[in-house]
Amino acid sequence: MKIDLEGMGVLLTGASRGIGAATARVLLEAGARVALHHNTGSAEVEVLARAHPGRAFPLRADLADDQQVPRLAREAANALGRIDALVNNAGIFEAADPLGPDDAWLANWDRTLAVNLRSAAYLGKLLLPGFLRQGQGRFVFVASRAAFRGDTPDHLAYAASKAGMVALSRSLARGYGKQGIKSFVVAPGFTNTRMADDFIRAHGPQSVLADNALPTLTQPEDIAPTVLFLCSGLMDHATGCSIDLNAASYVR
Ligand SMILES: NC(=O)c1ccc[n+]([C@@H]2O[C@H](COP(=O)([O-])OP(=O)(O)OC[C@H]3O[C@@H](n4cnc5c(N)ncnc54)[C@H](OP(=O)(O)O)[C@@H]3O)[C@@H](O)[C@H]2O)c1
């Protein structure tokens, strides 16, 4: 079987590095046209865009800022013509001590929910009318094992934001399935990206591997093919599902 995404338009958030960059590469290799959303990583997405002229479109937006989300949706529609799938991958993993000052803790909640959940929901809202007109559209949410297992006390907002993504995806899948819309969650465990750097530096790779059933760290390239598969249409009857990619570190 060959997965061919030629003619398909995908808006992918957080395409500049980590899981998003690996996903961008497989989507482009499969022939899709991809809007490469990023915030600070312009140089990284420009490299991808140059390698795929006419099919990869760098678009910048800070997803912490509501005002920038509609502009991103508009620019993606202009660049791609038709959007067939939205991959909500951008995210932050910032710590806040529950025993620390209230204002820092609340700021962490606001920022985490804005980037990880609110912007993903808002982008979905903005793309929904187009999906309904087309009678077709796919949402893929890159959530986390934390949505199901929970996270450390310093990452309460992160875990809650990812659990929110799961509820959002399931609601979209159930609410709009008859109109041709599908929605999926990918739930990675610890993956070797910049997001995970601090933890690896502080605790060493062995501390992660101790949790995993597999002998090697999960790489972004281990996550990306599942997102591709979900975008392709070959998994449509799994709409509403959440796929665990955590090397059996948390088996539900
Ligand atoms: N790594 C893990 O262990 C792990 C585990 C479970 C789930 N996940 C999830 O997987 C997704 C990708 O994570 P990753 O590990 O690949 O992380 P990463 O390497 O840190 O990349 C994060 C991406 O999100 C973008 N981003 C961050 N803040 C943003 C903002 N305010 N506005 C717009 N974009 C923003 C970054 O854009 P710029 O670089 O352009 O600023 C970057 O492309 C996240 O949703 C994360 O929660 C990761």
The ligand as a Gaussian input file, in Angstrom:
#p B3LYP/6-31G(d) Opt

LIG

0 1
 N        8.203000      15.577000      23.700000
 C        7.405000      14.885000      24.480000
 O        7.875000      14.150000      25.368000
 C        5.901000      14.948000      24.299000
 C        5.120000      13.994000      24.973000
 C        3.750000      14.034000      24.841000
 C        3.153000      14.993000      24.042000
 N        3.917000      15.906000      23.388000
 C        3.230000      16.925000      22.600000
 O        3.681000      16.919000      21.265000
 C        3.556000      18.225000      20.716000
 C        4.883000      18.614000      20.063000
 O        5.864000      18.636000      21.087000
 P        7.432000      18.516000      20.830000
 O        7.942000      17.563000      21.825000
 O        7.715000      18.314000      19.401000
 O        7.876000      19.966000      21.351000
 P        8.944000      21.035000      20.867000
 O       10.082000      20.402000      20.198000
 O        9.160000      21.878000      22.056000
 O        8.110000      21.868000      19.760000
 C        7.021000      22.655000      20.145000
 C        6.392000      23.314000      18.941000
 O        5.302000      24.126000      19.392000
 C        5.477000      25.448000      18.915000
 N        5.033000      26.436000      19.900000
 C        5.374000      26.532000      21.206000
 N        4.831000      27.633000      21.753000
 C        4.128000      28.244000      20.776000
 C        3.368000      29.438000      20.709000
 N        3.203000      30.253000      21.765000
 N        2.797000      29.771000      19.534000
 C        2.969000      29.001000      18.451000
 N        3.685000      27.857000      18.432000
 C        4.265000      27.502000      19.587000
 C        6.975000      25.617000      18.666000
 O        7.145000      26.644000      17.693000
 P        8.506000      27.522000      17.521000
 O        9.654000      26.568000      17.751000
 O        8.419000      27.983000      16.087000
 O        8.452000      28.636000      18.494000
 C        7.363000      24.219000      18.186000
 O        7.160000      24.080000      16.814000
 C        3.163000      19.142000      21.868000
 O        1.788000      19.425000      21.817000
 C        3.499000      18.316000      23.091000
 O        2.705000      18.662000      24.213000
 C        5.283000      15.909000      23.493000

